[in-house]
Amino acid sequence: MTVDVLAFGSHPDDLELACGGTIAKLVKQGRKVAMADLTQGELGTRGTKEIRAKEAHKAAKVLGAVTRRNLHIPDGDVQVTKENMIKVISLIRELQPKILLVPHSLDRHPDHYHTHQLCKEAWFYAGLMKIETKLDSKVQKPFRPDNFFEFMQWYEFQPAFIVDISDTWEIKLEAIRAHSSQLHNPNSKEPETRLTKPEFLENVEIRARNYGRRIGTRYGAPFFSYVPVGIQNVFDLVMNKG
């Protein structure tokens, strides 16, 4: 199986929170999207890795992803090592996406920016013939996606482009809510986190509304790119008319 887009997140729920609306929109447009979590989120304050795996599977179905993988890299220890690099390269070569979605290079959580570095390097090295990886005992062919784009998590940045996710906002919310162990629950006796505060989802919406406002839509998802992004038709642009 090959896909159009492969999205990498550090923990289950990262992709839903950061780019769930974009994933759902790509699926709605007929694109095949795969999701990959580097860790099982086992260090999370709430839930267990088993609970989080079930929630991740449910959320992937909501978004319409064709597959969701977990690379079983230790939570809290996402490092750029040869072993981890091979895991990411192998998945890229297996699914052969045209585009990668990865975390931005600067973020509050160390796992997030380490995931960025790991995925960025794997994107390049996946195209080198002399780096050998295997799948089902067969040597994989080198493959490098056309590009990678970075999504926003805790820290904000000046986006290269903003995706209009107005038509998939409710799908994004449903996917986020699939991770119920991580969200507000007045009956829970587990410790509170930033995500469990009642206003957390409201803050997620405020950010999406802000970036949507900047392009003249209801909701928007910001992305960063190191290289210029070309367009075919200037009349297809979504922008704030002022």
C-alpha positions as CSV (number, residue, x, y, z in Angstrom):
1,M,0.0,0.0,0.0
2,T,1.2,3.5,-0.9
3,V,-0.3,6.8,0.3
4,D,-0.3,10.4,-0.6
5,V,0.5,11.9,2.8
6,L,2.2,10.4,5.9
7,A,1.8,12.4,9.2
8,F,4.1,11.8,12.1
9,G,3.3,12.7,15.7
10,S,5.2,12.1,18.9
11,H,2.2,10.9,20.9
12,P,-1.3,9.6,20.3
13,D,-3.5,12.7,20.0
14,D,-0.8,15.0,18.7
15,L,-1.9,14.7,15.1
16,E,-5.6,15.2,15.9
17,L,-4.8,18.4,17.9
18,A,-2.3,19.8,15.4
19,C,-3.5,18.8,12.0
20,G,-6.6,16.7,12.3
21,G,-8.7,19.1,10.3
22,T,-6.1,19.0,7.5
23,I,-6.0,15.2,7.5
24,A,-9.8,15.0,7.3
25,K,-9.8,17.5,4.5
26,L,-7.2,15.6,2.5
27,V,-9.3,12.4,2.9
28,K,-12.4,14.3,1.8
29,Q,-10.5,15.4,-1.3
30,G,-9.8,11.7,-2.1
31,R,-6.2,11.5,-0.8
32,K,-4.8,8.5,1.0
33,V,-3.4,9.6,4.4
34,A,-1.5,7.5,6.9
35,M,-0.8,8.4,10.5
36,A,2.1,7.4,12.6
37,D,2.8,7.9,16.3
38,L,6.4,7.6,17.4
39,T,5.5,6.6,21.0
40,Q,2.6,5.0,22.9
41,G,2.3,8.0,25.2
42,E,3.0,5.8,28.1
43,L,4.4,8.6,30.2
44,G,1.2,10.6,30.0
45,T,-0.3,11.7,33.3
46,R,-3.6,10.1,32.4
47,G,-4.6,6.8,30.8
48,T,-2.4,3.8,29.9
49,K,-0.7,2.8,26.6
50,E,-3.5,0.3,26.0
51,I,-6.3,2.8,26.5
52,R,-4.4,5.3,24.3
53,A,-3.9,2.8,21.6
54,K,-7.7,2.2,21.4
55,E,-8.4,5.9,21.4
56,A,-5.8,6.4,18.6
57,H,-7.5,3.7,16.5
58,K,-10.9,5.2,17.0
59,A,-9.6,8.7,16.1
60,A,-7.9,7.5,12.9
61,K,-11.2,6.0,11.8
62,V,-13.0,9.3,12.4
63,L,-10.4,11.2,10.3
64,G,-10.5,8.5,7.5
65,A,-6.8,7.6,7.7
66,V,-6.0,4.4,5.7
67,T,-3.6,3.2,8.4
68,R,-2.2,4.3,11.7
69,R,1.1,2.9,12.9
70,N,3.0,3.1,16.2
71,L,6.8,2.9,16.1
72,H,7.2,2.0,19.8
73,I,9.9,4.6,20.5
74,P,10.0,5.2,24.3
75,D,7.9,8.1,25.4
76,G,10.1,10.9,26.8
77,D,13.1,9.5,25.0
78,V,12.6,10.3,21.3
79,Q,16.2,10.6,20.2
80,V,17.9,10.8,16.8
81,T,19.5,7.4,17.0
82,K,20.3,4.9,14.2
83,E,17.6,2.5,15.5
84,N,14.9,5.2,15.5
85,M,16.1,6.5,12.2
86,I,15.7,3.1,10.6
87,K,12.2,2.8,12.0
88,V,11.1,6.1,10.4
89,I,13.0,5.5,7.1
90,S,11.4,2.0,6.8
91,L,7.9,3.3,7.2
92,I,8.5,6.1,4.6
93,R,9.9,3.6,2.1
94,E,7.0,1.2,2.7
95,L,4.2,3.8,2.3
96,Q,6.0,6.1,-0.2
97,P,4.1,9.3,0.6
98,K,4.5,12.3,-1.6
99,I,4.3,14.6,1.4
100,L,5.2,14.3,5.1
101,L,3.5,16.3,7.9
102,V,5.8,16.7,10.9
103,P,6.0,18.8,14.1
104,H,7.6,22.2,13.9
105,S,11.3,22.5,15.0
106,L,10.6,24.6,18.1
107,D,8.1,23.4,20.7
108,R,7.5,23.2,24.5
109,H,7.7,19.4,24.6
110,P,11.2,17.9,24.0
111,D,9.6,14.9,22.2
112,H,8.0,17.2,19.7
113,Y,11.1,18.9,18.5
114,H,13.1,15.7,18.7
115,T,10.4,14.1,16.5
116,H,10.9,17.0,14.1
117,Q,14.6,16.4,13.8
118,L,14.2,12.6,13.5
119,C,11.6,12.9,10.7
120,K,13.5,15.7,8.9
121,E,16.7,13.6,8.8
122,A,14.8,10.4,7.9
123,W,13.1,12.3,5.0
124,F,16.5,12.9,3.5
125,Y,18.2,9.6,4.3
126,A,15.3,7.6,3.1
127,G,16.4,8.5,-0.4
128,L,19.9,7.1,-0.1
129,M,20.5,3.8,-1.6
130,K,23.3,2.7,0.7
131,I,21.2,3.0,3.8
132,E,19.6,-0.4,3.9
133,T,16.2,-1.2,5.5
134,K,14.1,-4.3,5.2
135,L,10.4,-5.1,5.3
136,D,9.4,-8.8,5.7
137,S,13.0,-9.8,5.1
138,K,13.1,-7.9,1.7
139,V,15.4,-5.0,1.1
140,Q,13.4,-1.8,0.6
141,K,14.1,0.5,-2.3
142,P,15.2,4.1,-1.5
143,F,12.4,6.6,-1.6
144,R,12.3,10.3,-0.6
145,P,9.0,12.2,-0.4
146,D,8.7,15.4,-2.4
147,N,8.6,17.6,0.6
148,F,7.6,17.9,4.3
149,F,5.5,20.5,6.0
150,E,5.5,21.4,9.7
151,F,2.4,21.7,11.8
152,M,1.9,23.9,14.9
153,Q,1.7,22.5,18.4
154,W,2.3,24.6,21.6
155,Y,4.5,27.3,20.2
156,E,3.3,29.6,17.4
157,F,5.3,30.5,14.3
158,Q,4.7,32.6,11.1
159,P,3.0,30.2,8.7
160,A,4.1,29.7,5.1
161,F,0.5,28.7,4.4
162,I,-2.8,28.2,6.2
163,V,-5.3,25.4,5.2
164,D,-9.0,26.2,5.4
165,I,-10.4,23.5,7.6
166,S,-13.9,25.1,8.1
167,D,-15.6,22.1,6.4
168,T,-13.7,19.5,8.5
169,W,-13.7,21.3,11.9
170,E,-16.4,19.1,13.4
171,I,-14.5,16.0,12.2
172,K,-11.3,17.3,13.9
173,L,-13.2,17.8,17.2
174,E,-14.7,14.4,17.0
175,A,-11.3,12.9,16.5
176,I,-9.9,14.9,19.5
177,R,-12.7,13.8,21.7
178,A,-11.9,10.2,20.9
179,H,-8.9,10.7,23.2
180,S,-11.3,10.9,26.2
181,S,-8.7,9.8,28.7
182,Q,-6.7,13.0,28.0
183,L,-9.5,15.5,28.2
184,H,-11.7,17.1,30.9
185,N,-13.7,14.6,33.0
186,P,-15.2,15.9,36.2
187,N,-15.5,12.3,37.5
188,S,-11.8,11.5,37.0
189,K,-9.6,11.1,40.1
190,E,-6.4,11.3,38.0
191,P,-4.2,14.5,38.2
192,E,-5.0,17.5,36.1
193,T,-3.0,18.5,33.0
194,R,-3.2,21.3,30.5
195,L,-5.4,19.2,28.3
196,T,-7.9,18.3,31.1
197,K,-8.9,21.9,31.9
198,P,-12.4,22.6,30.8
199,E,-11.3,25.5,28.6
200,F,-8.7,23.5,26.7
201,L,-10.9,22.7,23.7
202,E,-12.1,26.3,23.7
203,N,-8.5,27.4,23.3
204,V,-8.0,25.0,20.5
205,E,-10.9,26.6,18.7
206,I,-9.7,30.1,19.4
207,R,-6.4,29.4,17.7
208,A,-8.1,27.8,14.7
209,R,-10.5,30.8,14.4
210,N,-7.6,33.2,14.6
211,Y,-5.7,31.5,11.7
212,G,-9.0,31.1,9.8
213,R,-9.6,34.9,10.2
214,R,-6.2,35.6,8.7
215,I,-7.3,34.0,5.4
216,G,-11.0,35.0,5.5
217,T,-12.4,31.7,6.6
218,R,-14.0,30.3,9.8
219,Y,-11.1,27.9,10.8
220,G,-7.5,27.6,9.6
221,A,-4.6,25.3,10.2
222,P,-1.1,26.8,9.9
223,F,2.0,25.1,8.4
224,F,5.6,26.0,8.0
225,S,7.8,25.2,5.0
226,Y,11.5,25.8,4.4
227,V,11.0,26.1,0.7
228,P,8.6,28.3,-1.3
229,V,5.2,26.7,-2.1
230,G,4.1,27.1,-5.7
231,I,0.6,27.4,-7.0
232,Q,-1.1,26.7,-10.3
233,N,-3.8,29.4,-10.3
234,V,-3.8,32.6,-8.3
235,F,-7.6,32.6,-8.4
236,D,-7.7,29.4,-6.3
237,L,-6.2,31.3,-3.4
238,V,-8.1,31.5,-0.1
239,M,-7.4,34.9,1.4
240,N,-8.8,37.6,3.6
241,K,-10.3,40.2,1.2
242,G,-9.6,43.0,3.6
